Amino acid sequence: MTGLSGDLTDLDATALSAAIHAQQVSCTEVMQAYLARIHRLNPQAVAMVNLAPDEALLTQAAECDAELARGHSRGWLHGIPQAIKDASNAIGFPTTYGSPLLLRSMPREDNLMTARMKAAGCIVIGKTNMPEFGLGSHTFNTPFGATPNAWDPAVSAGGSSGGAAVALALRLLPVADGSDFMGSLRNPAGWNHVLGFRPSQGRVPFYPVPDVWVNQLGTEGPMARSVRDLARLLATQAGPDPRTPLALTDPVDDIAAVAQEAGTPQAAQALKGLRIGWLGDLGGHLACEDGILSGLESHLQTAVAAGAKVVPARLNIDLNAVWQAWLMWRRALVGPRVAPMLQANPACRAQIKPEVLWEHDNAQGLSYMEFQRAAVLRSSFLQAMVQQFEQVDVLALPTAQVWPFAVGERWPQQIAGRSMDTYHRWMECTIYATFAGLPAVSLPAGFHANGRWPLGLQLIGKPRGDAALLRVAAGFEAIAPALYALRPPASQLG
């Protein structure tokens, strides 16, 4: 049936959707192409886990073909393979969180995000790998192993959406979902030369969850190889739900419109007159490895050439106090996730990694007064961020303070001679969008001098400014088509 030349896995999700709906290619052919690639590359990539049997997936693809033949489309993702991050529920697949304690944890319902993607027509083929309980921006765990970087298997893929980022970069998936607490969408996207978008708090509501009122630091969101896919998937995932009272009620039409604008020459117009506030290393507060800041500054000059203005920016608040408040919130939210397992069986402590136990143990004895003080400081921090947007349209930072580190390391102990006092201090640059509930995107920005390690640019948008930030992302994409078209070396692609 196919009338397309080349490998179907080279198409982004929007182009693949158009080809399927024009009946230039069948859903069965798409599934066969992806399964062949997955079987060839995934054993080494460890990007996806708990894959469904080929026969079952091909049967689902054939059903999608039959529906199209009758003139019915489920949606823009009709028949397109998708693997859900292993922190979210998908019926028929265990939700393991990368933990040996949850290998048989079968959900009774889909996550809201999963259900919306299924309603748009995707076929769930498995789950994407992640660190244990999503903690630590380095994707490795006991049940499935480590996910190496798509560009250099000797170094980390980042995390916690590391499996999703590598699957995208290696063309094992056309589009992917992820989640972001402390850069879990942004860091792996930056390290694998793809795009990751952390939506505004409440844009993509979590459900089911035990608490819908307080636990609002993490969010699900889209990952993609093109801005049009990023916008289209966000529009699919976003929207209110009566079971999630803090979800944003803004219509998603403006987000969906970006998908139509992205990828066109006109998209570059978004950079004309754009005011970019360059936070850099926050006046020396953030330790950064050599080449990261200079590489990002060089990339920002391409935006200047397109009509943008880059100005120095700073956050008018005690950043050390912000970090301590962040730690308080993080342990208050992470600790209760682990506590039920330890209470039910104290012996399982031996099967939980030290970083998770550190969060849990530090949450013990945390008082409400301490948490409330951290909440007040968080509120002050939001006002400091909002104040910045009186002078600029977006804020720019690195997506990570280090280059991808050796895949056998747990986390960087030092950066530029400065010791890291926690397992995640090297990712401090990601907390600002999270703590203020602001949208943020990770964009390809170049490579290390060795040519193997991608560099990511983090842009933070105004409150609820998801569509505006996506338009800026589309502008960056439009002025750097050769950069965005780069793929991992042939040795990685099989």
C-alpha positions in Angstrom: 0.0 0.0 0.0 2.8 2.4 0.8 3.5 5.1 -1.7 6.2 6.7 0.4 9.9 6.5 -0.2 12.4 6.1 2.6 12.0 4.8 6.2 8.6 5.4 7.7 10.3 5.9 11.1 11.9 9.0 9.7 8.6 10.8 9.6 7.4 12.9 12.6 4.0 12.1 14.0 2.2 14.9 12.1 3.6 13.7 8.7 2.9 10.1 9.6 -0.6 11.0 10.6 -1.2 12.7 7.2 0.2 9.7 5.3 -2.0 7.3 7.2 -5.1 9.4 6.7 -4.3 9.9 3.0 -3.9 6.1 2.8 -0.4 6.4 1.4 0.6 3.9 4.1 -1.3 1.5 6.3 -1.3 1.4 10.1 -0.1 -2.2 9.7 2.9 -1.1 7.6 3.7 1.6 10.2 3.5 -0.9 13.1 5.7 -3.3 11.2 8.3 -0.7 10.5 8.5 0.4 14.1 8.6 -3.1 15.5 11.4 -4.0 13.2 13.4 -1.0 14.4 12.6 -1.7 18.0 13.7 -5.3 17.8 17.0 -4.2 16.2 17.9 -1.3 18.5 16.0 -1.6 21.8 18.0 -4.5 23.2 21.0 -2.2 23.5 19.1 1.1 23.9 16.8 -0.2 26.8 14.5 2.7 25.9 11.3 0.6 26.1 10.3 -2.1 28.5 7.4 -4.5 28.9 6.6 -4.5 25.2 3.3 -6.1 24.0 3.6 -9.2 21.7 4.0 -8.3 18.0 0.9 -10.3 17.1 -1.4 -8.4 19.4 0.0 -5.0 18.1 -0.4 -6.0 14.5 -4.0 -7.1 15.2 -4.7 -3.6 16.6 -3.1 -2.0 13.6 -5.2 -4.1 11.3 -8.3 -3.0 13.2 -7.3 0.7 12.7 -6.9 0.0 9.0 -10.4 -1.5 8.8 -11.8 1.5 10.6 -10.2 3.9 8.1 -11.5 1.8 5.2 -15.0 2.5 6.6 -14.3 6.2 6.8 -13.7 6.4 10.6 -10.7 7.9 12.2 -10.1 7.8 15.9 -8.0 11.0 15.8 -4.7 12.5 14.6 -2.8 9.6 16.4 -4.9 7.0 14.6 -2.8 3.8 14.5 0.4 5.4 15.6 2.6 3.4 18.0 3.1 5.0 21.4 4.9 3.8 24.6 3.8 5.4 27.9 6.4 6.4 30.5 6.5 3.8 33.2 5.3 6.3 35.8 1.8 6.5 34.2 -0.9 3.8 33.9 -1.8 2.1 30.7 -4.2 -0.8 31.0 -2.6 -4.1 30.2 0.9 -3.0 31.2 2.5 -3.0 34.7 3.3 0.5 36.2 6.6 -0.4 37.7 8.2 3.0 38.3 11.5 1.1 37.6 11.2 -0.6 41.0 11.6 -4.3 41.7 8.8 -4.0 44.2 6.2 -3.1 41.6 6.9 -5.4 38.7 3.4 -6.9 39.0 1.6 -3.7 39.7 -1.2 -3.8 37.1 -3.4 -0.7 36.9 -7.2 -0.9 36.8 -7.5 2.3 34.7 -5.5 4.4 32.4 -4.0 7.7 33.5 -6.0 10.6 32.3 -3.2 11.6 29.9 -3.0 8.0 28.6 -6.7 7.9 28.0 -6.6 11.1 26.1 -3.8 9.9 23.8 -5.7 6.6 23.2 -8.8 8.6 22.4 -6.7 10.4 19.8 -6.0 7.0 18.2 -2.6 5.8 19.4 -1.8 2.2 19.9 0.1 1.6 23.2 2.9 -0.8 22.5 4.7 -0.8 25.9 6.3 1.5 28.5 9.4 3.7 28.4 12.2 3.2 30.9 12.9 5.5 33.8 14.9 5.7 37.0 13.6 4.0 40.1 10.6 6.1 41.3 11.6 8.7 38.8 14.3 10.1 41.2 17.6 11.2 39.8 18.1 12.5 36.3 19.8 9.3 35.1 17.8 6.4 33.7 18.9 3.2 35.4 17.1 0.7 37.6 17.5 -2.9 38.9 14.7 -4.6 36.9 15.6 -3.3 33.4 19.1 -1.8 33.5 20.4 1.5 32.2 19.3 3.5 29.2 22.4 4.9 27.5 22.5 8.1 25.6 21.2 8.0 22.0 24.3 9.8 20.7 27.0 8.1 22.9 26.2 4.8 24.7 29.1 5.5 27.2 27.2 8.3 28.8 23.8 8.9 30.5 20.5 9.5 28.7 19.3 11.7 31.6 16.0 11.2 33.2 13.6 10.6 34.4 12.0 10.5 30.9 15.3 9.0 29.6 13.6 6.1 27.8 11.2 8.4 26.0 14.0 10.7 24.9 16.2 7.9 23.6 13.2 6.2 21.8 12.5 9.5 20.0 16.1 10.1 19.1 16.6 6.6 17.7 13.3 6.7 15.9 11.7 4.0 18.0 8.7 6.2 18.5 7.4 9.1 16.4 6.3 11.1 19.5 6.4 10.5 23.2 5.0 11.4 26.6 7.0 12.2 29.7 6.7 13.8 33.1 8.6 16.5 34.8 9.3 17.1 38.5 12.9 18.3 38.5 13.7 18.6 34.8 12.6 15.1 33.9 11.3 16.2 30.5 13.9 18.9 29.9 17.1 17.2 30.9 16.8 14.0 28.8 15.5 16.0 25.9 18.5 18.3 26.0 20.9 15.4 26.3 19.4 13.5 23.4 18.8 16.3 20.9 15.0 16.2 21.0 12.3 18.5 22.4 10.6 18.4 25.8 7.9 20.6 27.1 7.0 21.1 30.8 3.5 22.6 30.7 2.2 25.2 33.1 1.1 23.8 36.4 -2.4 22.4 35.9 -2.3 22.4 32.1 -2.0 18.5 31.9 -3.7 17.3 35.1 -2.5 14.1 36.8 -5.2 11.5 37.5 -5.6 9.1 39.2 -3.5 10.3 42.2 -4.1 10.0 45.9 -4.0 13.8 46.4 -5.3 16.4 44.0 -4.8 19.5 46.2 -1.1 19.7 47.3 1.0 17.4 45.1 1.3 19.8 42.2 5.0 20.1 41.5 5.2 17.3 38.9 3.4 17.3 35.6 3.0 15.1 32.5 3.8 16.6 29.1 4.9 16.0 25.5 8.3 15.1 23.9 8.9 15.2 20.2 11.3 15.8 17.4 9.5 18.8 16.0 7.6 21.7 17.5 4.5 20.9 15.6 4.3 17.5 17.2 5.1 19.0 20.6 2.2 21.4 20.3 -0.2 18.9 18.9 0.5 16.3 21.6 0.2 19.0 24.3 -3.2 20.0 22.9 -4.2 16.3 23.2 -3.0 15.9 26.7 -4.2 19.2 28.1 -7.6 20.3 29.5 -9.6 20.3 32.7 -11.2 17.3 34.3 -13.8 17.5 37.1 -11.8 15.1 39.2 -8.8 17.5 39.2 -9.9 20.8 40.7 -6.7 22.7 40.2 -6.5 22.0 36.4 -6.4 25.0 34.1 -9.6 25.7 32.2 -8.1 27.7 29.4 -9.1 26.4 26.0 -6.3 24.6 24.1 -7.2 26.1 20.7 -4.2 28.5 20.8 -1.9 25.6 21.6 -3.3 23.6 18.7 -2.9 26.6 16.4 0.9 26.5 17.0 1.0 23.1 15.4 -0.3 24.7 12.2 2.3 27.5 12.3 5.4 25.5 13.3 7.6 24.2 10.6 6.8 27.0 8.2 9.1 29.9 7.3 6.7 32.3 8.9 7.5 30.7 12.3 10.7 32.6 12.5 8.7 35.8 12.9 8.2 34.9 16.5 11.8 35.9 17.2 11.5 39.4 15.9 11.4 41.8 18.8 11.5 38.9 21.3 13.2 39.9 24.6 15.2 37.0 26.0 16.4 37.3 29.6 19.7 35.3 29.9 20.0 34.0 33.4 23.1 32.0 32.6 24.6 30.6 35.8 22.6 33.0 38.0 25.6 35.2 38.8 27.8 32.3 39.7 25.2 30.5 41.9 25.0 27.5 39.6 28.2 25.5 39.0 28.4 24.7 35.3 30.9 22.7 33.3 33.1 24.3 30.7 31.4 24.9 27.3 27.8 24.9 28.5 27.3 28.6 29.0 29.5 29.6 26.1 27.7 27.1 23.8 24.3 28.5 24.8 25.4 32.1 24.4 26.6 31.3 20.9 23.2 29.6 20.1 21.3 32.6 21.4 23.2 34.8 18.9 21.3 33.0 16.1 18.1 34.3 17.6 19.6 37.8 17.8 20.4 37.6 14.1 16.7 36.8 13.5 15.6 39.9 15.4 15.6 38.9 19.0 17.3 40.8 21.8 19.2 39.0 24.6 19.6 40.9 27.9 21.2 39.9 31.2 18.6 38.8 33.8 18.8 38.0 37.5 16.3 36.7 40.1 15.8 39.1 43.0 15.5 36.6 45.8 17.9 34.5 48.0 18.6 31.5 45.8 20.0 29.5 48.7 16.7 30.0 50.5 14.8 28.9 47.4 16.9 25.7 47.2 16.1 24.9 50.9 12.4 25.5 50.3 12.6 23.3 47.2 14.1 20.5 49.3 11.3 20.8 51.9 8.6 20.6 49.2 10.3 17.7 47.4 10.8 15.5 50.4 7.3 16.3 51.7 5.8 15.1 48.3 8.2 12.2 47.7 8.3 10.7 51.2 4.6 9.7 51.3 5.0 7.9 47.9 7.5 5.5 49.4 6.2 5.2 53.0 3.3 2.8 52.4 5.7 0.1 51.0 8.1 0.5 53.9 5.3 0.4 56.4 3.8 -2.7 54.9 7.1 -4.5 54.7 10.2 -2.9 56.4 12.4 -5.5 54.8 11.8 -4.0 51.3 14.1 -1.2 52.3 16.9 -3.2 51.0 15.3 -3.1 47.5 15.0 0.7 47.3 17.9 2.8 46.1 19.7 5.1 48.5 18.5 8.3 46.8 14.9 7.4 47.3 15.5 6.4 50.9 17.3 9.8 51.5 14.1 11.6 50.4 11.9 9.4 52.5 14.0 9.5 55.6 14.4 13.3 55.5 10.6 13.6 55.2 10.2 11.9 58.6 9.4 14.4 61.3 8.7 17.2 58.8 6.3 19.6 60.5 3.4 21.5 59.0 5.0 24.8 60.2 8.2 24.0 58.3 6.2 23.1 55.2 4.1 26.3 55.4 7.2 28.5 55.7 8.6 26.8 52.5 5.2 27.5 50.9 5.4 31.1 51.7 8.9 31.4 50.3 7.7 29.6 47.2 5.0 32.3 46.8 7.6 35.0 47.1 9.7 33.2 44.5 6.8 33.2 42.0 6.5 37.0 42.5 10.2 37.4 41.8 9.8 35.4 38.5 6.7 37.3 37.5 8.6 40.5 38.1 11.2 39.4 35.5 8.5 39.1 32.9 7.9 42.9 33.1 11.2 43.3 31.2 11.5 40.1 29.1 9.3 37.7 27.2 11.2 34.5 28.1 14.0 33.5 30.5 16.9 31.3 29.3 19.0 28.8 31.2 20.8 25.6 30.6 18.8 22.4 30.7 21.6 20.8 32.7 24.7 22.1 34.4 26.9 19.3 33.2 27.5 17.4 30.0 26.2 13.8 30.0 28.3 11.8 32.5 29.5 8.2 32.4 26.6 5.8 32.3 28.1 3.8 35.2 28.1 6.8 37.6 25.1 7.4 39.8 25.4 11.2 39.7 28.0 13.9 39.4 29.9 14.4 42.7 31.6 17.7 41.5 31.0 20.4 38.9 33.9 22.7 38.1 35.6 21.9 41.4 32.5 22.5 43.5 31.1 19.5 45.4 27.5 18.6 45.0 25.8 18.2 48.4 22.8 16.2 47.2 22.2 13.6 44.4 20.3 16.2 42.4 22.1 19.5 43.1 23.6 19.3 39.6 20.1 19.8 38.3 19.3 22.9 40.3 18.8 24.9 37.1 15.5 23.1 36.5 13.8 23.9 39.7 12.8 27.5 38.9 10.1 26.7 36.3 8.8 23.9 38.4 8.7 25.9 41.7 6.9 28.8 40.0 4.5 26.5 38.0 5.7 28.1 34.7 5.9 26.5 31.3 9.4 25.6 30.1 10.8 24.0 27.0 14.1 22.3 26.2 15.4 22.9 22.7 18.4 21.6 20.8 21.2 24.1 21.0 24.4 22.5 19.7 27.0 19.9 20.8 30.0 19.5 22.9 33.3 20.1 21.2 33.7 16.3 20.9 30.6 16.3 18.6 28.9 13.5 20.6 27.1 15.2 23.5 24.0 17.3 22.7 23.5 20.7 24.4 20.0 21.8 25.5 18.6 25.4 25.9 15.9 25.8 28.5 13.4 28.6 27.9 10.9 29.6 30.6 7.6 31.3 29.6 5.2 33.6 31.3 2.4 32.3 33.6 0.0 30.2 31.5 2.0 31.2 28.5 2.3 27.7 27.0 1.2 28.7 23.4 3.4 31.8 23.4 6.4 29.7 24.5 5.7 27.1 21.8 5.7 29.9 19.2 9.1 31.0 20.4 10.3 27.3 20.2 9.0 27.2 16.6 11.0 30.3 15.9 14.2 28.8 17.1 13.4 25.6 15.1 12.8 27.7 11.9 16.2 29.4 12.0 18.2 26.3 12.7 16.8 23.5 10.3 20.1 21.9 9.8 20.7 21.6 13.6 17.3 20.1 14.2 17.7 17.6 11.3 20.8 16.0 12.9 20.5 12.4 13.9 22.6 10.1 16.1 25.6 8.5 14.4 25.1 5.5 12.1 26.7 3.2 14.7 23.8 4.0 17.1 21.1 3.6 14.4 21.9 0.0 13.5 
